[in-house]
C-alpha cells in the first residue's frame, strides 16, 4: 500500500480503529520524502487521530522521538523557502505571494500541532518526567526561537512588502505565544528529585538557556511575554537550584537582566521627557502615560528580579560584580541631584524612583558581603566619568548607612581595605569616601541638594551634599566599633570635610592651651577636654608630634592636657614617645614622694601623674603595677575618709587596679577592699563608687589563694551586699551590672550566695538578669520627682556659673588637721561573719530538703563536707572556751 493510499484510508477511520491499528500504522506514517504539504497532513493525522491513544510512558519512544526531529527540520526548510522566494514578493506576483502565504499557514499548522502535543501531555493527571517527553521541549524551543526571530526581522525580510503577509505573521506570532505559554505551564508541573540523572539535569538546563535566548529576541516584541518568560527562567532556576546552579550560564543571565533593566529604564526616561514636552504628564488616561506605567513596571520587575537572583546565586556571580557596580552608578546618575539627570515632572519622577532607585538599595545590601564587589567599589586610583563621580560618592555613603547591620567579616572587608600584598588593592571605606567627596567639586560648589533627615515631624527639607555626607558619617561613627576607629583616624588627614590638616592643628593647639589654663573647678573644662579628645583623632602623625613638642608630657604642668587624650588617637611613634615621657615623669614623682617621707601634701602631685595611667598599654604595665602597689600599701582608710585628694587617688587606683588585677598581690587586694569598705558606707562621691564597682567586678578574674581567702572573700561579699542595696538608681544599676559580670567569671561561688542574703536584693538581681521591666512611673509621681530634682539641678548650675563654694564644699576641701581615731568594732566583725554563715547554712538546708527551685539530689560529697564544717565549728567553740 502506497503512502498516499494509506493516508486516504486512515482519514476514513474511527477513533476505535485508530486505537486498534496504532502499533502497526504509526511507524508507516513517515514524513521523510514528501513535500511540505503532505508533511502537514501526516503531522495533523498523527496529532489529531493517533496521539490521544498513546500513553504517557510510550509518548517519547513511540511518537515524539521519531516525529519531532523531522518536524524541526521541516520548519527549517519552510523558513529557507521563504528566504529563497521573498525577493519575488509583490502585489502583482500572485504566484509568489500565494506560495509565501501557504508557507506561513503551514508554519502556523505546525505550531498548532505542537500545541496539541503539549495539551495531550498536560491532560494526564500525573506530571511527566522530563525524559518521558525529552524530544518535545527541544523541538518546541527551536521552533519558537525561529518563529520569533522571523517575526522580529520581518520588516527587513519582507523589505517593504510586509503588508502582503502581515495578517499571517500576526497569526503566527499569536500561535507561537500560545505555544510558549503552554510549554512553560507543562514544564512548571515537572520536578526533578535529588536523584535526577545527568541527562535530565542537562535537559532542564538546556530549557532554561533556550528560553534565555528567546528572551533576547522577544524583548521588543511583547512586554507581557517577555516578563512571563523571565519569571519562568528564574522560577525554574530556583526550583531546581541544587541541581542546576553549577551548570547555568550565570554571566549571561545576570548580564541580560542588567541590560533589560537599563533598556527599560532608558525607555522610561525617554517616555517621561516626551510626555513632559507634550504636556501630558498629568493626563493619566493618555496612551503615553499607560505605556509609561507598563515600562516602569517592567523596570521594577527586572530590578527586583536581579536582586533576587543575586541573593540566591551570589557565590556564582563574583566575576560580574564590576558590572553590577557600573549598573548602580548608571541608574543613580539619572536621578537628582546628579547634574546630568533629566528634569522630569514630579509625578513621573516619583514613579521612576519606585521602579529603579528603591531597588538599588536592596541590590547594594545583597552585594556588600561580596569581596569582588568591595574591590570594584574601593579600587585604588580608579577614575570615573564626570557624570559618575557623584553616584560613586552616594554609593559609598549608602554603604556607610548599611554597615551597622552587617556581620563582622563584612565590616572588616569595607573598613580595613586590603591587608596583604596578594589581595586586590582596595582603599579603606573612609578614605574612599573622603577621596570621592573631594572629586565632586562641581556638585559641592553648585551646591546640589539631597533629601535631609526628617526631624520632629517637620517636613523633609533639602540639604547640601556636604551636609548629607557629614550627617551620614557622623551617624556611622556613632555606631562604629572601637576596632575600626583607627581607620577613620588614618583617613582624616586628607579630609576636605573638616578643612585642611593645618587648620585642624591650629584648633587643637588653641584648645590644648585653654585646657592647660583652666582650673580644675572650671566646669567648662569637661567640654574642652572632650573636644580636644575628638580633635586629636583628626590630626596627621606629624602634627601630633608637633603637639608633643608644644606641650611636652615630661613637664608636670602639661599633664592637664594629656590626661584628656586617648592612646588610640595617636600614631605609633607619637604614642611611644608620650608613654616613655609619662612613665619617666611618674616614676620620678613617686620616687621623690618616697624620699620625702610619703607626705600628704605631695599626694596631689602623685595623683596628677597617676591619672596618666589611663593609658593602659604593655609599655606601662610594669610601671603602673609598681606604682599602684606602692600607693595601695600607703593608703590609710582613716585618711581616705578625711581627705578628698586621697578619695580621688583611690578612684584612680581602683580603675588602674581593675586592669592590673591579675598581677596584684593578695595583700594589695586586701588593702584595696579595706579602703573601699571604709569609704562606701559614708556616702562618698559617685565616681569613687563606680570605680569601686569596676574593681570588684574585675576580681572575678582572680583565683584567691587559700591562705588569703578568709581576708578577701568575706570583705568582697560584704561590699557587694552594701552596693547592691544602694538606693540611688544609677549606682544600683551599675552594681547589678558589676555583680553579674563578677558572677559569670568567678571561681569563688560562695561569694555570690553570701552577697545575696537580703531577699529584696536577690529579687532585684533576678529581675535584672531576666530583663524584667519595672512598672512605668505614673504622671503624678513623675511630677513630684521633677519638683524635687529641679531645685537641686538649679543650685548645681548656679554654683557652676558663679563659682561659689558652699560650706560643705569648703569643709570637704579643708578637712580638720586632726580627727578622732576610729577603732574597728570586733563585735561587729563577729556578728557579720556569724550572720553570713547562718544565711549560707539556712540556704543549704532548704536546698537539701527540696524547698529550693532546683530538684536535683544532693551530691555525694555533701556529707563529708558537712562533717568537716562541724569539726571546724567545734574547734572554734573549744578555742573560745579556753
C-alpha angles and dihedrals in degrees: 000000000000123000091249093050090048092052092050091049095047092052088063095053126109123229091260091054091049090052092049096045096040097106095047102038105038095069089052094057096088125164100196105105105026132096118263093260090061089043090062092047092053093045091051091049091051096047098039103037109023107024095070089062097052116097123228094252092054100043098093100042099036100039124355099052091049101040110030100059088056090048090056091051091047090052089053090052091052091053090046090052090053090053090051096048104033094086089069095050115125139133090256096049098073093169095061091039091054091045094052093046090050090051091051090049089051089052090051090051092051091052089047090053091051089051087054089055091052093049090050092052091048091050091074115091093223119069110245124238113246093242089057091066101021096141095051102066093043093051094045094048092051092048091047093049093050092045096051091044090052091049091048093051095039095110090055096039096051093038103213094327094090094119090069092066103017094112092054093046089053090051090047091053092048092051091048090048090052093046093052091048090052092046093053091048090051093048091046089063091057125086133184121218125214090267094059115141124248089250092056092048090048090050095053091045089052090051092052093047093046091053088047089056090048089052091060088056101044097042091103098033106064129000097204094048090047093051094045092050091052091048089055092048093053094040092051092045091054095040092057096026099135091051103041106029094093092049103044122105092240092172093056093044096049093041091051091050090051092048093048091048092052092044094052090042091053090048090053091052092049093048092047092052091047091051090047093053091045092048092238099124092109097039097100093175096053119113089237093057093047090051089049090054092049091050094048088050090055090046091054090045093055093044094051092042091053091050091050093046092051090049093055100037103028094130089061096046102060091107091061101049092107089059091050089051091053091046091055092050093048093052095044091048091064094059131072135297086041108104091220093053115113117247104243132179110271094243094055092040093055092050090050091050091055090049100047114003100051094052089053090072090052089047090052093051090054093048100045096081091054113097095209089055092052089048090051093049097041097039113148120246094002117156128208134200112260093257091056099048094084094043089053090052092048090047091055091047090051089052088054090053094051100043095083090072096045127101124253097265091056091049090054091047093057106028101044103044120206113341104182135047093238091059123092102262113255132167124241108260097246092052090048090052093051094045092048093047091050090055092055091081097144094046091050094048098046086038112227117211131225132186110277128217114281109244129196094341093301121140114277109260132201119256134189123260088250091055092045094052092045093052093048092046092050092048090051094046090050090061096034115130113238094245093065099046092093088061089060091046093053091051097049099078091072095041117125092187091079100033129252124333089244091058089051090052091050091053094047093051091050093049092046090054091050091049091050093052096044117101118234090248093058106107091204088068092081091055093046091047092052091049091049091050091054097043094054088064088063096054126103117240091252092053091048088058089050088055088053090052093049093046107027109202089213089075119081096221091059095057089087087068100044096047088072096051122091120224094228090061091067133080117247095257094046091047093050092049094050096044090052092051094045094049092048092049093046093051092048093050092047092049091050089050091052093046090048093058100261093284117191092226090064095053093089090060091048091049093053091057093041089055088067089065086084081096095084102188133146090252093063102033095097092043092047092047092052093048094044091051093050092048094048092051090053096047112110116198093216093052091046089059091050107042123055092204089062090049089056088047089050091052092053093044091053092052092048092044091052088062095042095039096120090056098047120107117239093246089056091052090049091052090049092052092047092053093047092046090052093051108036099067090055097066098256125184116299091235090062092049092051091049089048091053091051089051094047091049091051091056087075086078092059127083105210114220114247095246091055100043095090090057098043112031099055091048090048095052091044092053093048090050092053095044094046088056094053112131095213105100092214095050091041091054092050090047091054090049093048093047092048090051091049093048092051095058108025126108092201100081093168089073089063096056093041091053093053101057092125113079093213091055091049091052092050091050092050090050090050094050092046091046092236110179114230120231111280118253113257121232096255095050091047092053091049091050093049091050090055094045097047099071091045092053091044092052091048093051093047091052091051093049098045096033090224119158122222122221089254090054092052091048091052093046095046109038123188111274090232132037132183112263114251114218120210112248107237091190090055091054092050090050093050094050093046091049091051093048092047093051092049093050092049090051089049090050092052090048093051092049092051094246094124125086093261120077097194116130118250115269120256094246094060096090094052092048091050089052090052090052091049090052090050091051090050091052091051091049092048091049091052093050092052 
